[in-house]
Amino acid sequence: MHLPTRLARVHARDLRLHFLALPADDRRLRFGRSMNDAAIRNYVARIDFARDAVFGVFDTDLTLIGVAHLARGDEAAELGLSVLPAGRRGGIAASLLDRAITHARACGITLLTLHCMSENEPMRRLAQRARMTVSREHGELQAELRLAPATSGTALADWVEHGMATADYAWRAQAASARGRRPPAEPAADPAALPDATTAAATTASDVDAAVGVMDADTTRLPA
């Protein structure tokens, strides 16, 4: 059983390490374009953790092995999912999707969308499992799910799942500390390529290009 934890700005380093650990082809499948290390760092720096919801699944050593980014609009939200190769085929992506759906309903979101490259068959199967309407257009897979209105039960489920995940993370952190586990070193970055960490911007599909386009000008679109 996986308990996705709601992430905050304090987890930005874990997020960077997660995305940087994705092989090049997995980065392309996740973001819909090539992503170099500087673009990854810029993407994470611009996540608005107060507006969006970012969930993560940690292993016993507190390595972030799965991430779901729910980029919120007024009534719709766009979801991006990624799981490190070592954590696949264990239900992590399904747990992240289920958690994102519960949270989106609790927040009053009525439409959940997911965009990825059409060759991403695992994501297609995951979307169909969640009863999302799936179509293919211009080399991309488009998935949509109309969400039922929130009820008191939805809010309670969101609250309970959040509490359970918080307790689970605290236990894992304590256990890792007792084992003397040290966080992995983060790859060095060129300071000139890093964004201003105090600058916050939206991370939906329409505006992330502005954040990373200067670093990878040969591609044009980055879904959240």
VEXTOR-977235 format. One line per 5 residues: number of its first residue (from 1); their letters; for each residue x, y, z of N, C-alpha, C, O, CB. Coordinates in steps of 0.001 Angstrom, whole numbers, plus 500000, padded with zeros to 6 digits. Glycine has a CB too. Example, Ala and Ser with C-alpha at 12.3 -4.5 7.8 and 13.67 -1.06 7.14 Angstrom:
1 = as = 513190/494310/507800/512300/495500/507800/513200/496700/507800/514236/496681/508465/511308/495527/509046 ~ 512850/497750/507080/513670/498940/507140/512900/500030/507870/513409/501138/508039/514084/499402/505725;
END
This chain:
1 = mhlpt = 500845/498800/500000/500000/500000/500000/500878/501247/500000/501792/501367/500815/499046/500007/501228 ~ 500600/502177/499084/501374/503399/498987/500536/504570/499491/499352/504681/499174/501843/503639/497535 ~ 501165/505439/500277/500481/506593/500842/501156/507864/500332/502105/508346/500952/500488/506542/502399 ~ 500685/508411/499219/501309/509621/498672/501246/510788/499658/500192/511083/500223/500631/510017/497359 ~ 502378/511436/499852/502518/512558/500770/502366/513869/500016/502908/514023/498921/503873/512507/501493;
6 = rlarv = 501633/514815/500593/501528/516159/500000/502862/516873/500208/503327/517023/501338/500336/516985/500638 ~ 503463/517302/499124/504772/517932/499186/504645/519456/499280/503639/520039/498875/505605/517543/497963 ~ 505682/520075/499818/505735/521525/499970/507080/522017/499466/507908/521232/499004/505508/521947/501450 ~ 507292/523334/499560/508544/523907/499063/509762/523269/499714/510823/523193/499094/508563/525404/499301 ~ 509624/522807/500961/510749/522187/501652/511208/520911/500945/512334/520458/501146/510370/521877/503098;
11 = hardl = 510331/520331/500114/510674/519109/499381/511227/519399/497980/511378/518475/497180/509448/518215/499271 ~ 511530/520658/497674/511983/521009/496325/513236/520228/495939/513377/519814/494789/512256/522514/496230 ~ 514133/520027/496880/515358/519284/496583/515028/517847/496202/515602/517307/495256/516317/519311/497789 ~ 514098/517219/496939/513686/515852/496609/513077/515787/495208/513315/514839/494461/512678/515329/497648 ~ 512291/516803/494864/511689/516834/493537/512751/516954/492452/512697/516257/491439/510699/517990/493431;
16 = rlhfl = 513722/517846/492672/514795/517981/491679/515516/516665/491484/515748/516244/490350/515791/519063/492101 ~ 515878/516002/492590/516587/514729/492489/515746/513687/491761/516270/512886/490986/516967/514219/493880 ~ 514435/513702/492015/513547/512741/491343/513570/512947/489834/513807/512004/489078/512105/512873/491871 ~ 513325/514178/489396/513265/514429/487962/514630/514283/487303/514721/513815/486168/512711/515814/487697 ~ 515693/514678/488001/517032/514526/487439/517426/513065/487291/518255/512725/486448/518045/515243/488305;
21 = alpad = 516828/512191/488117/517141/510767/488052/516406/510062/486917/516731/508920/486594/516802/510105/489367 ~ 515428/510718/486310/514710/510108/485194/515626/510031/483969/516252/511028/483610/513422/510911/484864 ~ 515716/508863/483323/516493/508781/482078/515938/509755/481046/514790/510186/481149/516479/507338/481514 ~ 516748/510097/480058/516371/511106/479067/515047/510788/478385/514217/511678/478200/517456/511237/478024 ~ 514840/509516/478007/513598/509169/477318/512402/509281/478252/511315/509663/477818/513683/507755/476744;
26 = drrlr = 512588/508953/479534/511500/509086/480499/511158/510558/480734/509992/510903/480926/511876/508408/481826 ~ 512164/511415/480721/511887/512852/480839/511028/513315/479667/510085/514086/479840/513208/513666/480894 ~ 511364/512839/478486/510604/513233/477291/509161/512751/477387/508236/513480/477028/511266/512670/476018 ~ 508966/511523/477869/507612/510996/478010/506836/511747/479095/505634/511971/478954/507657/509498/478334 ~ 507512/512133/480165/506827/512834/481254/506433/514257/480865/505313/514692/481134/507712/512868/482490;
31 = fgrsm = 507365/514984/480228/507125/516393/479942/506690/516682/478506/506307/517807/478184/508354/517165/480239 ~ 506751/515668/477650/506344/515880/476271/507394/516565/475429/507107/517014/474319/505099/516673/476235 ~ 508620/516651/475948/509715/517305/475243/511014/516931/475924/511001/516383/477026/509528/518846/475207 ~ 512141/517222/475281/513435/517004/475905/513611/518012/477035/513233/519177/476910/514584/517123/474866 ~ 514192/517545/478138/514401/518412/479299/515834/518238/479798/516192/517166/480287/513375/518090/480434;
36 = ndaai = 516651/519277/479679/517982/519186/480239/517931/519487/481733/516877/519841/482260/518943/520146/479519 ~ 519069/519348/482418/519080/519504/483874/518664/520911/484303/517944/521073/485288/520465/519187/484421 ~ 519112/521917/483574/518768/523287/483937/517265/523526/483810/516673/524221/484636/519538/524281/483060 ~ 516649/522950/482778/515209/523097/482600/514454/522411/483734/513432/522917/484197/514774/522522/481245 ~ 514954/521262/484181/514339/520562/485312/514382/521447/486556/513372/521600/487243/515057/519213/485582;
41 = rnyva = 515529/522021/486845/515662/522863/488036/514743/524084/487951/514150/524497/488947/517123/523312/488212 ~ 514636/524645/486764/513772/525800/486573/512303/525423/486781/511542/526165/487401/513977/526392/485175 ~ 511926/524272/486259/510550/523783/486407/510185/523636/487881/509127/524100/488306/510373/522435/485681 ~ 511044/523001/488654/510756/522786/490078/510716/524120/490822/509859/524320/491682/511815/521851/490713 ~ 511632/525031/490500/511682/526319/491186/510411/527125/490976/510069/527962/491811/512877/527116/490712;
46 = ridfa = 509707/526888/489878/508531/527678/489555/507215/527020/489957/506150/527566/489667/508514/527960/488097 ~ 507258/525892/490599/506019/525275/491076/505425/526115/492201/506122/526491/493143/506276/523823/491560 ~ 504165/526397/492094/503454/527129/493148/502810/526094/494069/501709/525615/493800/502371/528118/492546 ~ 503500/525754/495150/503020/524704/496042/501749/525111/496794/500994/524248/497243/504107/524339/497034 ~ 501510/526411/496933/500309/526868/497627/499073/526698/496758/497998/526382/497268/500459/528328/498043;
51 = rdavf = 499209/526904/495460/498074/526767/494554/497912/525339/494057/496818/524777/494111/498232/527706/493377 ~ 498994/524757/493575/498950/523392/493045/499030/522378/494181/499248/522732/495340/500098/523161/492041 ~ 498849/521117/493823/499056/520027/494779/500085/519085/494165/499919/518619/493038/497702/519269/495113 ~ 501143/518812/494910/502185/517893/494463/502263/516762/495479/502464/517000/496670/503574/518620/494304 ~ 502106/515543/495007/502138/514370/495881/503339/513502/495522/503732/513411/494359/500819/513554/495766;
56 = gvfdt = 503912/512869/496538/505062/512016/496305/505001/510731/497111/504425/510688/498198/506323/512758/496629 ~ 505601/509692/496563/505765/508415/497264/507250/508225/497523/508059/508254/496596/505169/507211/496436 ~ 507607/508028/498797/508991/507840/499204/509255/506372/499519/508360/505663/499978/509320/508717/500420 ~ 510496/505911/499272/510857/504563/499686/511391/504607/501111/511337/505648/501766/511904/503944/498721 ~ 511900/503489/501587/512334/503409/502984/513545/504285/503279/513807/504600/504440/512652/501980/503340;
61 = dltli = 514290/504683/502249/515437/505568/502426/515096/507021/502129/515984/507861/501986/516576/505121/501539 ~ 513795/507312/502037/513310/508661/501745/513735/509163/500374/513906/510365/500174/513797/509616/502796 ~ 513905/508252/499440/514092/508634/498050/512723/508802/497426/511874/507918/497538/514942/507582/497274 ~ 512503/509925/496770/511215/510199/496143/511133/509411/494841/511785/509761/493857/511024/511726/495886 ~ 510334/508349/494836/510306/507465/493671/509109/507694/492753/509105/507236/491610/510309/506042/494126;
66 = gvahl = 508105/508394/493244/506943/508690/492416/506395/510065/492725/506361/510481/493883/505863/507641/492615 ~ 505959/510785/491674/505470/512156/491845/504232/512381/490989/504167/511939/489841/506568/513181/491482 ~ 503253/513072/491559/502089/513540/490812/501975/515044/491025/501919/515508/492164/500776/512799/491262 ~ 501941/515796/489950/501795/517261/490017/500420/517619/489480/500135/517435/488296/502927/518000/489202 ~ 499571/518133/490363/498229/518551/490004/498235/520070/489864/498149/520790/490859/497180/518078/491065;
71 = argde = 498337/520554/488633/498381/521991/488352/496951/522507/488236/496223/522141/487314/499191/522292/487044 ~ 496557/523359/489178/495161/523754/489306/494826/525032/488557/495592/525995/488545/494818/523924/490746 ~ 493641/525008/487923/493012/526204/487417/491805/526490/488300/491743/526020/489436/492607/526049/485916 ~ 490844/527259/487789/489668/527581/488591/488769/526363/488796/488359/526070/489919/488878/528703/487932 ~ 488465/525659/487711/487573/524506/487801/488185/523253/487204/487593/522177/487287/486269/524807/487112;
76 = aaelg = 489349/523372/486610/490021/522235/485988/491437/522129/486523/491996/523095/487041/490030/522370/484450 ~ 492006/520940/486389/493383/520708/486824/494043/519752/485845/493405/518844/485312/493435/520140/488277 ~ 495334/519975/485618/496106/519115/484720/497097/518305/485539/497781/518843/486410/496843/519951/483635 ~ 497171/517028/485261/497984/516112/486061/499185/515614/485282/499076/515235/484116/497149/514933/486531 ~ 500350/515619/485953/501558/515011/485406/502059/513956/486372/502075/514188/487581/502652/516077/485139;
81 = lsvlp = 502469/512796/485867/502910/511680/486700/504276/511185/486265/504593/511184/485075/501898/510539/486647 ~ 505087/510764/487228/506369/510141/486917/506749/509186/488038/506501/509456/489213/507472/511210/486709 ~ 507358/508059/487655/507843/507058/488607/509228/506626/488147/509431/506337/486968/506861/505823/488711 ~ 510175/506581/489067/511517/506132/488708/511475/504671/488254/510630/503908/488724/512489/506304/489903 ~ 512372/504270/487348/512364/502888/486835/512338/501828/487930/511642/500822/487790/513572/502664/485968;
86 = agrrg = 513078/502030/489011/513146/501012/490071/511834/500846/490821/511634/499841/491502/514238/501364/491054 ~ 510933/501823/490705/509687/501745/491453/508477/501367/490627/507352/501416/491123/509431/503032/492105 ~ 508684/500996/489393/507550/500704/488518/506987/499297/488719/507628/498417/489293/507963/500879/487078 ~ 505776/499128/488228/505034/497857/488305/504682/497483/489740/504456/496313/490048/505848/496733/487672 ~ 504639/498472/490604/504259/498206/491983/503027/498965/492432/502706/498976/493621/505390/498534/492882;
91 = giaas = 502330/499604/491495/501104/500307/491833/501292/501739/492296/500335/502371/492746/500399/499564/492874 ~ 502513/502268/492194/502766/503623/492675/502012/504653/491838/501379/505552/492391/504266/503923/492654 ~ 502071/504534/490520/501385/505500/489655/499879/505483/489904/499241/506535/489928/501679/505200/488174 ~ 499312/504295/490088/497878/504193/490357/497516/504857/491677/496484/505520/491779/497442/502729/490373 ~ 498366/504681/492691/498115/505310/493995/498181/506825/493882/497370/507529/494484/499128/504815/495043;
96 = lldra = 499141/507331/493114/499263/508774/492925/498056/509336/492179/497551/510402/492529/500550/509104/492165 ~ 497594/508625/491156/496430/509079/490404/495184/509092/491284/494420/510057/491264/496204/508186/489181 ~ 494978/508034/492051/493820/507980/492945/493856/509117/493963/492830/509733/494251/493767/506629/493667 ~ 495050/509391/494510/495172/510461/495504/494874/511819/494868/494215/512660/495478/496585/510461/496131 ~ 495358/512031/493649/495124/513289/492957/493640/513484/492671/493129/514598/492787/495924/513339/491657;
101 = ithar = 492945/512416/492298/491509/512507/492012/490732/512870/493279/489857/513735/493248/490984/511174/491427 ~ 491052/512213/494384/490372/512521/495644/490575/513973/496035/489629/514660/496420/490873/511606/496761 ~ 491826/514443/495934/492124/515819/496328/491451/516807/495386/490921/517824/495834/493639/516057/496349 ~ 491467/516522/494091/490845/517427/493124/489354/517579/493409/488826/518690/493374/491063/516916/491688 ~ 488678/516478/493686/487247/516549/494023/487022/517367/495276/486108/518190/495331/486663/515146/494209;
106 = acgit = 487856/517144/496290/487704/517879/497549/487901/519375/497350/487358/520175/498112/488694/517359/498588 ~ 488669/519765/496340/488935/521182/496065/487907/521798/495121/488004/522977/494778/490323/521343/495474 ~ 486926/521006/494702/485903/521534/493817/486262/521508/492351/485574/522124/491537/485592/522906/494202 ~ 487332/520805/491993/487709/520657/490589/486690/519765/489889/486318/518714/490411/489144/520069/490453 ~ 486243/520177/488723/485236/519394/487998/485797/518652/486791/485152/517743/486269/484124/520296/487546;
111 = lltlh = 486998/519033/486342/487601/518374/485179/489081/518130/485439/489833/519053/485756/487408/519225/483894 ~ 489484/516870/485299/490894/516496/485435/491395/516080/484065/490782/515242/483404/491094/515342/486486 ~ 492510/516664/483633/493077/516340/482329/494488/515796/482477/495185/516086/483449/493078/517572/481421 ~ 494888/515016/481513/496224/514426/481488/496680/514405/480037/495950/513944/479159/496237/512979/482117 ~ 497885/514902/479784/498434/514930/478436/499800/514246/478443/500619/514489/479329/498545/516389/477908;
116 = cmsen = 500034/513404/477465/501354/512784/477328/501534/512339/475884/500610/512444/475078/501520/511576/478309 ~ 502702/511852/475563/502967/511402/474212/502196/510117/473939/502030/509286/474832/504474/511192/473993 ~ 501728/509955/472715/500857/508830/472383/501549/507485/472538/500881/506458/472663/500349/508973/470975 ~ 502881/507474/472532/503607/506212/472684/503684/505747/474137/504188/504659/474418/505004/506355/472124 ~ 503189/506566/475053/503266/506237/476472/502126/505286/476846/501115/505701/477413/503212/507525/477337;
121 = epmrr = 502306/504010/476521/501266/503022/476743/500925/502805/478222/499747/502663/478551/501683/501726/476134 ~ 501918/502775/479129/501558/502629/480554/500630/503733/481034/499719/503478/481822/502811/502619/481414 ~ 500853/504962/480565/499985/506056/480977/498591/505901/480373/497593/506224/481019/500592/507403/480571 ~ 498521/505413/479155/497210/505177/478535/496424/504148/479335/495239/504341/479606/497372/504705/477073 ~ 497084/503052/479712/496392/502014/480478/495960/502545/481842/494883/502211/482337/497295/500781/480651;
126 = laqra = 496808/503372/482440/496470/503937/483751/495252/504851/483631/494361/504815/484479/497675/504717/484341 ~ 495213/505663/482584/494081/506566/482389/492791/505779/482155/491738/506137/482682/494348/507512/481207 ~ 492874/504721/481372/491686/503910/481119/491220/503202/482387/490019/503040/482604/491966/502887/480020 ~ 492162/502782/483220/491800/502157/484489/491002/503114/485358/490098/502698/486083/493050/501692/485233 ~ 491338/504401/485284/490639/505417/486072/489366/505901/485385/488738/506859/485836/491559/506595/486335;
131 = rmtvs = 488986/505235/484287/487771/505568/483538/487836/506961/482923/486823/507647/482789/486555/505467/484445 ~ 489043/507362/482555/489198/508631/481850/488874/508434/480376/489108/507358/479826/490632/509192/482025 ~ 488341/509458/479741/488085/509440/478305/489401/509733/477593/489988/510798/477782/486976/510479/477904 ~ 489861/508795/476780/491193/508884/476170/491073/509052/474659/490309/508341/474006/492033/507630/476504 ~ 491829/509989/474114/491879/510194/472671/493310/510507/472268/494137/510845/473114/490918/511334/472231;
136 = rehge = 493601/510395/470992/494925/510709/470468/494792/511828/469446/493906/511808/468592/495593/509452/469835 ~ 495699/512816/469550/495655/513951/468640/497042/514529/468462/497706/514883/469436/494692/515022/469152 ~ 497481/514625/467209/498776/515231/466876/499929/514605/467666/500798/515311/468176/498730/516734/467139 ~ 499923/513278/467758/501018/512596/468434/500944/512625/469939/501879/512191/470611/502289/513182/468014 ~ 499855/513127/470484/499690/513186/471932/498470/512395/472376/497505/512226/471631/499573/514634/472396;
141 = lqael = 498542/511925/473589/497413/511258/474225/496730/512269/475131/497368/512882/475987/497868/509989/475027 ~ 495431/512438/474936/494643/513359/475744/493655/512538/476574/492905/511729/476029/493899/514410/474848 ~ 493657/512746/477874/492741/512018/478753/491995/513017/479627/492586/513961/480150/493506/510980/479630 ~ 490694/512803/479779/489866/513690/480589/488973/512874/481513/488521/511781/481170/489016/514611/479693 ~ 488736/513428/482681/487842/512790/483636/486962/513851/484273/487459/514763/484934/488637/512012/484713;
146 = rlapa = 485649/513732/484074/484699/514617/484726/484501/514124/486157/484172/512960/486387/483342/514671/483948 ~ 484704/515021/487103/484644/514640/488504/483290/514997/489107/482734/516063/488842/485766/515316/489286 ~ 482779/514093/489913/481522/514345/490605/481712/515446/491644/482816/515612/492164/480995/513055/491270 ~ 480678/516188/491951/480801/517249/492970/481265/516684/494299/480975/515538/494643/479464/517979/493157 ~ 481985/517503/495032/482488/517081/496335/481340/516941/497328/480343/517660/497259/483531/518081/496862;
151 = tsgta = 481502/516004/498246/480559/515814/499336/481336/515878/500648/482562/515995/500645/479789/514459/499195 ~ 480620/515799/501764/481313/515768/503053/482216/514542/503143/483271/514583/503774/480300/515771/504215 ~ 481793/513454/502508/482606/512241/502495/483891/512427/501716/484928/511882/502096/481822/511093/501913 ~ 483843/513192/500624/485038/513470/499838/486048/514256/500662/487234/513929/500684/484678/514240/498562 ~ 485568/515291/501336/486451/516104/502169/487065/515269/503290/488243/515420/503614/485683/517296/502758;
156 = ladwv = 486255/514387/503879/486770/513536/504953/487833/512579/504431/488863/512378/505075/485629/512747/505605 ~ 487584/511988/503263/488556/511062/502674/489870/511771/502386/490944/511223/502634/487999/510442/501385 ~ 489785/512990/501864/490993/513766/501577/491761/514048/502870/492987/513939/502900/490633/515092/500863 ~ 491054/514404/503919/491669/514709/505205/492306/513465/505821/493416/513532/506350/490631/515299/506161 ~ 491613/512341/505755/492138/511098/506328/493387/510646/505571/494383/510268/506187/491061/509988/506297;
161 = ehgma = 493338/510683/504235/494493/510264/503439/495691/511168/503704/496830/510703/503759/494147/510270/501943 ~ 495426/512454/503865/496523/513377/504172/497150/513051/505529/498374/513031/505664/496018/514833/504157 ~ 496309/512797/506531/496822/512477/507859/497617/511183/507883/498672/511112/508513/495687/512387/508839 ~ 497118/510157/507200/497816/508880/507152/499168/509023/506459/500167/508472/506919/496962/507831/506436 ~ 499196/509761/505357/500439/509936/504617/501456/510744/505427/502652/510451/505397/500164/510625/503276;
166 = tadya = 500984/511751/506142/501881/512559/506967/502514/511713/508065/503711/511818/508331/501124/513745/507583 ~ 501700/510874/508700/502220/509994/509749/503200/508981/509171/504225/508685/509785/501070/509268/510463 ~ 502890/508450/507997/503769/507467/507354/505116/508099/507002/506165/507482/507190/503101/506891/506084 ~ 505081/509332/506490/506331/510012/506149/507164/510277/507400/508385/510117/507385/506041/511333/505417 ~ 506501/510682/508481/507227/510951/509730/507913/509687/510237/509043/509734/510722/506269/511504/510807;
171 = wraqa = 507216/508557/510121/507805/507281/510552/509009/506927/509687/510043/506501/510202/506756/506148/510490 ~ 508876/507103/508379/509981/506800/507476/511188/507707/507749/512333/507256/507733/509528/506948/506019 ~ 510912/508979/507996/511999/509915/508282/512719/509545/509564/513946/509619/509636/511466/511339/508377 ~ 511957/509146/510583/512570/508752/511844/513405/507496/511668/514512/507405/512197/511504/508532/512913 ~ 512885/506530/510931/513606/505278/510698/514883/505529/509897/515930/504953/510191/512706/504267/509962;
176 = asarg = 514791/506391/508883/515971/506695/508071/517028/507403/508906/518222/507143/508756/515586/507561/506858 ~ 516588/508301/509788/517531/509013/510657/518221/508053/511614/519417/508183/511875/516810/510115/511447 ~ 517467/507083/512141/518037/506114/513071/519083/505238/512390/520022/504769/513032/516935/505244/513667 ~ 518917/505020/511088/519885/504214/510342/521075/505048/509893/522014/504520/509298/519217/503571/509133 ~ 521041/506337/510171/522129/507211/509752/522130/507479/508276/523175/507754/507687/523433/506627/510142;
181 = rrppa = 520967/507402/507671/520858/507604/506228/521152/509059/505887/520603/509976/506498/519454/507202/505720 ~ 522021/509258/504910/522345/510600/504444/521719/510819/503079/521726/509917/502241/523874/510816/504387 ~ 521169/512026/502842/520567/512292/501532/521618/512246/500437/522763/512635/500665/519861/513655/501527 ~ 521247/511775/499246/522203/511717/498141/522625/513117/497723/521886/514087/497892/521604/510966/496947 ~ 523822/513195/497176/524320/514490/496711/523581/514901/495453/523276/514073/494594/525841/514438/496449;
186 = epaad = 523301/516170/495357/522628/516676/494170/523663/517059/493129/524666/517690/493461/521730/517881/494513 ~ 523435/516683/491855/524398/517040/490814/524644/518542/490795/523716/519333/490962/523905/516569/489443 ~ 525882/518925/490593/526225/520344/490549/525572/521001/489351/525421/520387/488295/527747/520539/490501 ~ 525186/522257/489525/524562/523005/488443/525344/524279/488200/525978/524827/489102/523088/523323/488765 ~ 525284/524732/486972/525910/526004/486621/525086/527121/487249/523923/527285/486880/526018/526183/485065;
191 = paalp = 525639/527900/488185/524867/528965/488844/524217/529929/487862/523137/530456/488127/525760/529740/489780 ~ 524860/530156/486748/524310/531099/485776/523040/530577/485126/522240/531348/484596/525336/531405/484710 ~ 522858/529246/485169/521684/528656/484518/520504/528525/485451/519406/528191/485007/522027/527308/483960 ~ 520703/528782/486751/519630/528604/487715/518710/529814/487733/519164/530945/487560/520199/528353/489106 ~ 517377/529572/487949/516437/530682/488023/516488/531352/489383/517072/530820/490327/515026/530204/487730;
196 = datta = 515883/532505/489478/515722/533185/490760/514708/532400/491574/513534/532343/491209/515270/534677/490574 ~ 515146/531793/492673/514270/530927/493452/513136/531693/494108/512174/531073/494561/515065/530201/494504 ~ 513210/533020/494178/512144/533801/494800/511029/534116/493828/509999/534667/494218/512699/535082/495368 ~ 511224/533771/492554/510216/534061/491539/509268/532897/491408/509698/531778/491128/510866/534371/490190 ~ 507979/533135/491606/506960/532091/491474/506155/532362/490220/505818/533507/489919/506032/532033/492728;
201 = aatta = 505846/531285/489483/505031/531438/488282/504175/530207/488127/504437/529181/488753/505907/531664/487024 ~ 503143/530297/487291/502255/529155/487078/502993/528059/486358/503974/528312/485658/501008/529563/486287 ~ 502518/526820/486529/503181/525689/485893/502206/524883/485061/502370/523670/484925/503834/524798/486936 ~ 501197/525526/484501/500297/524830/483612/500936/524717/482244/501972/525330/481983/498943/525543/483530 ~ 500317/523930/481364/500903/523682/480050/501087/524952/479248/501985/525013/478409/500049/522722/479277;
206 = sdvda = 500266/525974/479475/500318/527179/478664/501482/528098/478995/501902/528873/478135/499052/527927/478814 ~ 502034/528040/480241/503038/529032/480586/504376/528475/481019/505298/529258/481250/502523/529881/481647 ~ 504536/527176/481142/505841/526641/481532/506870/526852/480436/508062/526976/480716/505732/525156/481865 ~ 506408/526894/479167/507355/527114/478069/508167/528386/478283/509345/528439/477931/506614/527189/476731 ~ 507552/529394/478851/508268/530650/479063/509408/530478/480045/510403/531201/479988/507319/531726/479559;
211 = avgvm = 509259/529503/480960/510293/529290/481967/511466/528500/481423/512605/528727/481831/509716/528580/483163 ~ 511205/527566/480501/512275/526674/480077/512683/526831/478619/513689/526264/478194/511866/525275/480314 ~ 511923/527583/477861/512193/527667/476436/513573/528187/476112/514173/527755/475127/511184/528530/475787 ~ 514102/529109/476915/515416/529665/476629/516512/528639/476816/517624/528824/476321/515681/530862/477506 ~ 516217/527558/477523/517230/526551/477778/517183/525427/476745/518143/524673/476585/517057/525985/479173;
216 = dadtt = 516045/525328/476046/515881/524217/475122/515019/524697/473962/513882/524254/473804/515245/522972/475828 ~ 515556/525598/473157/514761/526329/472189/514303/525494/471010/513515/525974/470196/515531/527483/471695 ~ 514776/524246/470889/514392/523451/469741/513079/522712/469957/512599/522043/469042/515478/522473/469415 ~ 512486/522815/471142/511188/522200/471375/510223/523276/471830/510631/524388/472163/511283/521055/472421 ~ 508909/522934/471844/507927/524009/471988/506874/523802/473059/506168/524761/473370/507250/524207/470711;
221 = rlpa = 506710/522618/473653/505588/522439/474552/505968/521617/475760/506650/520599/475639/504441/521793/473833 ~ 505533/522053/476918/505803/521341/478156/504546/521232/478995/504163/522199/479654/506905/522035/478945 ~ 503885/520063/478987/502721/519923/479863/503158/519950/481317/504280/519568/481649/501958/518619/479557 ~ 502261/520406/482180/502562/520404/483610/502532/518996/484130/502760/518772/485319/501577/521281/484387;
END
